[in-house]
Amino acid sequence: MLTNRGCVAGCCAKSTIAPLDRVKILLQAHSPHYKDLGVVATLRAVPKKEGYLGLYKGNGAMMVRIFPYGAIQFMAFDKYKKILSKQLGISGHIHRLMAGSMAGMTAVICTYPLDVIRARLAYQVKGHHRYTGIGNAFQTIYLKEGGIPGFYKGLIPTLIGMAPYAGFSFFTFGTLKSLGLAHFPELLGRPSSDNPEVMVLKTHVNLLCGGVAGAIAQTISYPLDVARRRMQLGVVLPDSDKCLTLTKTLKYVYSQYGMKKGLYRGLSLNYIRCVPSQAVAFTTYEFMKQTLHLN
């Protein structure tokens, strides 16, 4: 049941913002086909150059990845929270932060190869394809980039970035939820559908809290996300030799493009995509939690 909740929440969230995700990858890696364009200009240019389906390039791999990712993350969050609370005696806001961080890292490790495939496919531009699909990408990377290690490029910055991202995401959502129900129960809450004596947040408040949680978490971890994408893309980048390690990648991007156009390029787009993504994910999760009558 927990697994089903996470799967549906993750898939709904990522499908909602798939076009924004692809544009973000193109901007972060400074695609030569769109390198001089901003967020809005790229959103307009992709359909003209590649058709409207171009906005969803790599989304198939994302769906294959997010199904287990969402399930693992939400299930692991509940499990870690219980372990921290019952076995280690850690409670309050801190156990949400720790459980969220560990859940995010667990999900990343289990599904990382699919994230690499998705990034490679999303970076491709019509007429300049290196891979023909998910299967071909797996085969090519395995044969030409050192086998299994080829699928784990950028894992370290991903894990380092996931700790604050997932941690602050769950922490912020849980804290806002608790504060809202504690101080403004009549304004922000409603009786739970499965237990009228228990108050839960109204749907629009859930959406707002989820969006705020995503925005805060992304701001903190964004430079690491940029480094992760560049390392994942590996040989498909013309400057891949400058992005072999986390430190080298961060230094190179900063020295070459600066802070705003380098380490934080695409952040405004990330705010736009984070709000619906996290809002839908947390709201779907909470809804299914009540529907399935789970604590």
C-alpha positions, 0 to 999 in steps of 0.5 A: 500500500505504501509502495502504491502511494509513492508510485502514483505520487511520483509519477503524477508529479513528474509527468506534470513538469516533464517539459520544464525538466527537459528545458532545465537539463538543456540549460544546465549543460549549456546545450549548443543548440539552445545555449544563448536562450533563456527559460521562456525562449527555450520552451518556445524553441524546442517545439519549433525545432523538435516538435511538441513531443520534444518537450517530453524527450527522456520522459519515458526513462523518467517514468521507468525510474520514478515509479520505483523511485517514488515508491522507495522514497515514500516507503523508506521515509515512513520506515526511517521515521519509525526507526528513528522514533521508536528504536533511537528515541529521536523525535520532533522536527529533527526526525523528519529531516533525518528520515527525509534525507535517508529516504532520498538517498536510498531512492537515489542509489536504487534508481540512479542508472535510470536517472543517467539514461534519462539525462542522456536522452533528454539532452539529445536534440533532433538530428543529433542523436547518440542513442535511439532509446532506453535499451540502446542507451543502456547498452552503449554506456555499458559497452563504451563507458566501463560497464556498471561504473558508467551508470554511476557518474555524478552519484556523489554530488547527487547524494550530497545534494539529496541529503539537504534536498530531501531532508528539507523537503520533508522537514519543511512540509511536515513542519508547515503541516504541524504548525498549520493544524496546531495554530489554525485548524479551522482555517487550514484543516478539515476532518480526515475522510477515514477518521473524522476525529483527526484533522488533515490539511485542506487540499489547496493548503497541502499544495501550497505547503508542498510547493514551499517545501520544494522551493526551499529545498531546491534553493539549498541544493541547486549548485550540486544539481548542476554538477550532477547533470554535467557529470551524468552527461559525461562523454556527450558534453564537449567539455566532459574532461572538465567535469570528472569530479564534483570539485572540478565540475563546480570550479569549472562551471563557476570559472567559465560561467559564473554564479548566476549563469553557471551554478544557478542557471535555470534556478528560476525555472526550477522554482516554477517546476518545483512548486507543481512537482512537490505540491502534487507529490505531497498532496497525492501522497496525503490523499492516498494515505487517507484513502487507504486508511494508513497511519 
